[in-house]
Amino acid sequence: MKKPDSPLFARIALGVPALIGLSIPYTFAVTSYRNTDLLIHTAQVTDGRIIERHCKNHSALVFSYSVNGKSYRGGGHAGVCVRTNCDETELGAPVQVMYSSRKPQVSDCISPDADLETRIRDNKRGRFSVFIFPAILTLFVFSAIFSWTRIDDKEQTPKGRES
């Protein structure tokens, strides 16, 4: 049985598109990290109102708020923003909004029973967790590529012909 050629070309041919594809979740992770970091260092609090509910989409809420006379929109989850079920949340319900004083469009909601310091502490703890999924995905993809392109060193003998 003839030994196959080196798997280098196949690994490169599969690895380059994989790297390009994996840049998407890393881009989202970096953006999320930067926004969280910006909120941690420049957070201010204002009042907002719930303007949309998307209960079938992970209990997502959309809120509006104003900073220096300009209106902004942000999003959060019912469990964090208002501490109730999404279906029970009324449009127009008040919500506390944490926003960046440098970029007011970067915002997050604060639960009614939490203060700004608690929310900032929670954000500090969670800001690196956004990189966990892309890192695990990268390990999985590249281990699969190496597994698919592996060349066994031993020639296999067909069953029943062992000597």
Buried (B, 14 or more C-beta within 10 A) or exposed (E): EEEEEEBEEBBEEBBEEBEEEBEEBBEEBBEBBEBBBBBBEBBBBBEBBBBEBEBEEEBBBBBBBBBEEEEBEBBBBBBBBBEBEBEEBEEEBEBBBBBBBEEBEBBBBBBEEBEEEEBBEBBEEEBEEBBEEBEEBBEEBBEEBEEEBEEEEEEEEEEEEEE
